[in-house]
Structures are given as C-alpha cells and as structure tokens.
Amino acid sequence: MANSVEVDRMNHPERRLGARSLGRLLGDWRPPDGRGLAGELTERIRLLLLDGRLPLQTRLPAERELAGALEVSRTTVASAYDGLREAGLLHSRRGAGSWTRLPPDQPGSTMSSPFSPHGDQTLFDLAHAALPAPSEPLRRAAAAAVHDLDAHLGGHGYDLLGLPVLRAAIAARFTARGVPTSADQVLVTAGAQHAIGLVLLALAGPGGRVLVEHPTYPNALDAIRARGGRPVPVPLGPGPDGTGSWDLDAVTAAVRDAAPRLAYLIPDFQNPTGAVLDDPGRERLVDLARRTGTALLVDETLTELSLRGPTPRPVAALAADSPLLLTVGSVAKVFWGGLRVGWIRTSAAMVRRLAALRASVDLGGPVLEHLVVARLMPELEQITATRRTELAAARDHLLGRLGETFPGWRPSRPGGGLSLWVDLGAPVSSRLTMAARRHGVLLAAGPRFGVDGAFERYLRLPFTLRRDRTDVALERLATAWRQLDHADPVIDAEPVAVA
C-alpha cells in the first residue's frame, strides 16, 4: 500500500523551484527588527502553501542555495526547514532533497487554501467572495427539476455540450443583454474555472503566453500555470473610486512584444479591484484582437452584480460570431457556488472544438444541476435585484467599519461585484494574513492576486459575510493588526464593539 508521500507524488507531479524563484514568492518576509528570521521564514513558506502560491510536491531549493539567495545564514534556512518538517509540511530524503506536502494525518483540512473547498468552517471567512444560496427560489427550482428529470432518465446522461434547455436559457440571457446568441454558441461547463481551463487547453497550451491584468483572479493564474502557460501581467493603473483602470497602450505593447496566444480579462467589476472597462476600451480590445489574431477570454462572472445601474455593453456584442472572442460566465456568484454550472459563449465552430477537447477532461455535466439552473434562469432578474440591494448595504457597512477601525487603510469603492481592494499603507499583507489566521480570521493575501510576490500592500476584503460575523471578524482583524511588529499610527486604541 502506498504511503502518504507516494500518494502525494502520484497526485501532484514533482516540480522544482529555484532559490531565486522562491525568493520572489517570499517577497518582503523579514520582520522589521531582524529577529526571529527562521520562524518568520517558516511561517511565510507555510502561508505560500495555504494560499496555493506554492504547489504541493514542489522540491524546495537546497539549504545553502536558498541561504545565498536570501542573504541569510544556512542555519536560518535549516531551522526554517526543520520547522516545516515538524509541522508535516515538508518531507526530506537524505541526499535527494525536500518536497512540500500536506500533514499525513490531516489530508486537506487544516492545510487547505483559502480558495479550497476544504476550508475550515469555524473560521471567519474574509477570503471567499461568495454568497449563500437564495433559499426559496433554489428550493422551488430543485423541486421542479426533479420532475423534469423523468424525461432524461431513459438516456445515457452524458452530454459534452450541456442540456439543450439550459443552453437555450443561457443564450436567451445573452440575447436580452444585446448579444444575439443561439444555443449552438453555448457550451455548459462545471463552473467558470472549468470554462477557463478548457479555453486554455484549446488555445494556450504548454509554454503559451497568456496576457492577464495585474492584479487578477488568482484561480485563473493557477489554471494558466497548471497547463504550463506563462502569464504576462499588464498592470492596472489608478482609477475612479480607488478601483483601477486599464492602460490600453500597455496592453497593446504587451501583445506586440510578448505575442500572447490569449488575453484573459475581467472588464466588469474586475476581480479584485472592482474596476469597469468603458465602451471605448472594449472597442479597442476587440480591434486589437482582430488586428493581431490574439484570442480574448472575457470573464463575466460578476457582470450581473452591478450596484450602480447598467454596465457598458458586453464585449461579445462587438464581435458576436468571432471565434477569437470567448465569454465565460457562471451561476456561482449570482445563484450559489454549490451549483457547479458555468458556460462559454463563442462561435458555434469554436464550441464544437471545445466540446471535442472536453472529452479528454470530463464527459459532461450533472443533468439534475443543469435542470435546476434552467429553472432558475427566468428568475435571474428578480434574484439579482434582491442581491444588489443586499450587497450595496453590505458594501457600505464594510466601508463604514473599515473607516472607523482602520482609518489609515484606503479601500476601493466599487460600483459592483463582491469585494473591496484595500491599500494597507504598508507591505504587510502576508504577515497580516498569518496573524489573522491565528485569531480565527481567514484572509487572502494581496500577493495571491499577482505574479512574483506583487501586492504586499493590498488585501481583498469581500462584503459577502453576514453582517454580525463581519463585525466580529473586523474586531479580531484589528487585534491581529495591532500585534504586527511595526509602529501603528492608523488604528484606534480599542477594537470596535459588535453592533
């Protein structure tokens, strides 16, 4: 029977990480007073594992090599590695090296990423930007779907494209938004992440460059790397309400210089900044794609969650039949993450190509879930209207509490989406994330949204947690902030009381 280390290797093919690469991932990890270097290094590597920035079964650099890259003593690195081994996070073989791993007695529980489905439910979750289900509409849809299921039980249940009734419902929604769409232009997937992976499989491939906004959705970065792709980051500049804006000259230059096969973009309530790309910017992107042959992968997962009126017209409206324009979406943010249903909208020919590739990944989606979502789609406007009201109040509540408790922080004020992008005023995001976890608060550190350790000054804070739990979480976060070993002029002397 295989031991846990052998199982790790079977499930996670070995990767090697050089000392310089690990140094970039670590970022500014040293404590200000220079003391406790080994313990801080242990904690920072542990955080990289928790965040998913350091994959499992990765061979870490040799002690001497890492000590040289970090300009610390070999004893410091050796002590840090010892701490990781004691925690069950590192397995070593004499003369062969050391590999990251999970503790053998805790497979996926305490060592899960903030973005892992195995997260600890006892924590105050300020990492996931996700809402609970709309209970009554979902129960009604599920009950109706059970009756709809009878018509499908005589078949084999496999469908690479998705149930026709759901594809038609998704196409109707695009058409209502000003993008004429037929059902044969829609491929139903197991969520937006699955959709992104399929597009990458079709259009990027090993070694392929993929242009991304910087910062961007971290699971998209993970998907690019998992398929051997190379993200090409283009920074977002300052924008209104502290969100961000696209430097389309920089995007154009990056396409010219890096020749990416694909550009992954989030034009509506960009995750994590909340920025929205205007109509002229969308036109420039589509024109750039036409001139260069660069495919555009447009993520519309948050599009329906506008808190300030209508968003600009969909990018797909500018090239409705082009195989170079692929739009992905999901019901996870509007309905519920437990419904693993997403889609790709593109040309009918590209849909057929993606469906053929899909057979190597999976053989179709769950029929009952497709029927549930098909029943929910006609209620989308009503459900999102309720969501928007609740989210606007939750956003304003979180902004108010942050202003009272952390007056030195500078949060964005997005016009939609599910989260704030907060400038902490100092490069302490990873350290704060570690400290907060010790107080039972789960955060996603700023570098989780970037490449090579960027965004240590930033933190994404969702406004999806129930209000009473948000208040308690901020109390605990205030305690963690005060305990960071730096001069702290920006926080009140006492934590805010629970309302």
Secondary structure, 3 states (H helix, E strand, C coil): CCCHHHHHHHHCCCEECCHHHHHHHHCCCCCCCCCCHHHHHHHHHHHHHHHCCCCCCEECCCHHHHHHHHCCCHHHHHHHHHHHHHCCCEEEECCCEEEECCCCCCCCCCCCCCCCCCCCCCCEEECCCCCCCCHHHHHHHHHHHHHHHHHHCCCCCCECCCCHHHHHHHHHHHHHCCCCCCHHHEEEECCHHHHHHHHHHHHCCCCCEEEEEECCCHHHHHHHHHCCCEEEEEEEECCHHHCCEECHHHHHHHHHHHCCCEEEECCCCCCCCCCCCCHHHHHHHHHHHHHHCCEEEEECCCCCCECCCCCCCCHHHHCCCCCCEEEEEECCCCCCCCCCCEEEECCHHHHHHHHHHHCCCCCECCHHHHHHHHHHHHHHHHHHHHHHHHHHHHHHHHHHHHHHHCCCCEECCCCECCEEEEECCCCCHHHHHHHHHHCCEEEEEHHHHCCCCCCCCEEEEECCCCHHHHHHHHHHHHHHHHHCCCCCCCCCCCCCCCC
